[in-house]
Amino acid sequence: MDHHKLDNLYLMRLFTLIVRLGSFAAAARQLQITAGKVSKDIHFLEQRLQTRLLHRTTRSLMLTDDGELYFQQAERILELNEQLLDSLRQRRHELAGELRITAPELWGELVLTPVLLGFKAKHPQVSIVAEFSNRPVDLLQDGFHIAFRSTRLSSEPYIARELGQDESVLCAAPAYLASRLAPAQPGDLLQHELVTLAQGNSRNELWCF
């Protein structure tokens, strides 16, 4: 192998393993490589660093001052590298990041909120930002990832999924119906007093009485 292609992390692992195990032979057995390769790789590391890291005898190994410094810093770097890899592995298996959602005000508060709380409990690394309002939104310009709406999409460049049928219910107080005849057909509503949400409003909810 071309020594110039040796990975720095490999050399750090090799050196720290030698120090912890106390011999080149023990490190070679654990890494399943030859003792000769271990010796050559450590020699290359010392040449690259332009310093001696170990005092070697036939019976023992001793760290030089530079070797002690390299060993301590190498262990820290290897630990940080493992933490980084663990974080990346965790991100692959767990959802994380920010999720921005918009939904109609009443439906969002009554229906969607319990769903979001359950989702948050399963995926604690996800930060949820929810806006419950009836104003029209542009997902791209307003920075939303998901929009729940009672509408029919025409030419909008979004992926839409139907969640269910939206039903409207007409309600009246018993006291009101006691003084007026209940409507039998839609046209009868013209003779009644109604509270309705204004159509076409872009920002604020306007109720008409």
C-alpha positions in Angstrom: 0.0 0.0 0.0 1.2 3.5 -0.8 1.8 5.1 2.6 0.8 8.5 1.3 -2.7 7.1 1.0 -3.0 6.0 4.6 -6.0 7.5 6.4 -5.2 9.8 9.3 -8.0 8.2 11.4 -6.6 4.8 10.7 -3.2 5.9 11.9 -4.7 7.5 15.0 -6.6 4.3 15.8 -3.5 2.2 15.2 -1.4 4.3 17.5 -3.9 4.6 20.3 -4.5 0.8 20.1 -0.8 0.1 20.4 -0.6 2.4 23.5 -3.6 0.8 25.2 -2.5 -2.8 24.5 1.1 -2.1 25.1 2.6 -3.9 22.1 2.7 -3.8 18.3 1.9 -7.5 18.1 -1.3 -7.2 20.2 -2.5 -4.3 18.0 -1.7 -6.3 14.9 -3.7 -9.3 16.1 -6.7 -7.2 17.0 -6.6 -5.4 13.6 -5.8 -8.7 11.8 -2.8 -7.3 10.0 0.9 -8.3 10.3 3.2 -6.9 12.9 5.5 -5.7 10.1 2.7 -3.6 8.6 2.0 -2.1 12.0 5.7 -1.2 12.4 5.9 0.4 8.9 2.7 2.4 9.4 3.9 3.8 12.8 7.2 4.7 11.2 5.4 6.5 8.4 3.2 8.3 11.0 6.3 9.5 12.8 7.9 10.7 9.5 4.7 12.5 8.6 4.6 14.2 12.0 8.4 14.7 11.9 8.8 13.5 15.5 9.3 10.4 17.5 6.2 9.1 19.3 7.5 6.0 20.9 10.6 4.7 22.5 10.7 1.0 21.6 12.8 -1.8 23.2 12.5 -5.5 22.9 10.4 -5.6 26.1 8.5 -2.4 26.4 7.1 0.7 24.8 7.3 4.2 26.2 5.6 7.4 25.0 7.7 10.4 24.3 6.4 13.8 25.3 5.1 14.3 21.8 3.7 10.8 21.8 1.8 11.5 25.0 0.3 14.7 23.5 -0.5 12.9 20.2 -2.2 10.1 22.1 -4.4 12.4 24.2 -5.5 14.5 21.2 -5.9 11.4 19.0 -8.3 9.8 21.5 -10.3 13.0 21.6 -10.5 13.2 17.8 -11.5 9.6 17.6 -14.2 10.0 20.2 -15.6 13.1 18.4 -15.6 11.1 15.1 -17.6 8.3 16.7 -20.1 10.8 18.1 -20.5 12.4 14.7 -21.1 8.9 13.1 -23.6 8.1 15.8 -25.4 11.3 15.2 -25.6 10.7 11.4 -26.8 7.1 12.0 -29.4 8.4 14.4 -30.6 11.0 11.9 -31.0 8.2 9.3 -33.3 6.3 11.7 -35.0 9.2 13.5 -36.9 12.1 12.1 -35.3 15.5 13.0 -35.5 19.1 11.9 -38.3 21.7 11.7 -41.8 21.0 10.3 -43.9 24.0 9.5 -47.7 23.4 9.1 -50.7 25.6 8.4 -54.3 24.6 8.9 -57.7 26.2 9.3 -58.0 27.7 12.8 -60.9 25.7 14.3 -60.0 22.4 12.6 -56.3 22.9 13.5 -57.1 23.5 17.2 -59.6 20.7 17.6 -58.5 18.0 15.2 -54.9 18.5 14.2 -53.4 19.5 17.6 -53.9 16.1 19.2 -52.4 14.5 16.1 -49.3 16.8 16.3 -48.9 16.1 20.0 -48.9 12.3 19.3 -46.4 12.8 16.4 -44.1 14.9 18.6 -44.1 12.2 21.3 -42.9 9.7 18.8 -40.4 12.0 17.1 -39.0 14.3 19.8 -36.2 15.6 17.5 -38.8 17.3 15.3 -39.6 20.9 16.0 -43.2 21.7 14.9 -44.3 25.2 14.0 -48.1 25.3 13.3 -50.1 28.3 12.2 -53.9 27.9 12.6 -55.6 30.5 10.4 -57.9 30.7 7.5 -55.8 33.1 5.4 -54.6 31.9 2.0 -51.0 30.9 2.0 -48.3 30.2 -0.5 -46.3 27.2 0.7 -43.1 28.3 -1.0 -43.2 32.0 -0.2 -44.5 31.5 3.4 -42.1 28.7 4.2 -44.7 26.0 5.0 -44.0 22.3 4.4 -47.6 21.1 4.7 -51.0 22.9 4.4 -54.3 21.5 5.4 -57.1 23.2 3.5 -60.8 22.7 2.5 -60.4 23.5 -1.2 -60.0 22.0 -4.6 -56.6 22.4 -6.2 -56.5 23.5 -9.8 -53.1 24.5 -11.2 -51.0 24.8 -8.0 -47.7 23.0 -8.2 -48.3 21.0 -5.0 -48.8 17.3 -4.2 -52.3 17.0 -2.8 -53.9 14.2 -0.9 -57.6 14.0 0.0 -58.1 13.3 3.7 -61.9 13.3 3.8 -65.1 15.0 2.8 -65.7 18.5 4.2 -69.3 18.9 5.5 -71.1 22.0 6.5 -73.8 21.9 9.1 -76.5 24.6 9.5 -77.4 25.2 13.2 -80.1 27.2 15.0 -80.9 27.8 18.6 -84.2 26.2 19.8 -85.3 29.7 21.0 -84.8 31.0 17.4 -86.8 28.2 15.8 -89.6 28.7 18.3 -90.3 32.0 16.8 -89.8 31.1 13.1 -90.5 28.2 10.9 -87.5 25.8 10.3 -86.3 26.0 6.7 -87.4 23.0 4.6 -85.3 23.8 1.6 -82.2 26.0 0.8 -84.3 28.8 -0.6 -86.1 29.3 2.8 -82.8 30.5 4.2 -83.4 33.9 2.5 -86.1 34.5 5.0 -83.8 33.9 8.0 -81.2 35.8 9.9 -77.8 34.2 9.4 -74.3 34.5 10.8 -71.8 33.6 8.0 -68.1 33.9 7.2 -67.4 36.4 4.5 -66.0 35.0 1.3 -62.9 36.3 -0.4 -61.2 37.8 2.6 -57.4 37.3 2.4 -56.2 38.0 5.9 -58.8 38.5 8.7 -61.9 36.6 9.5 -65.0 38.7 8.8 -68.3 37.5 10.1 -71.5 38.8 8.6 -74.7 39.1 10.8 
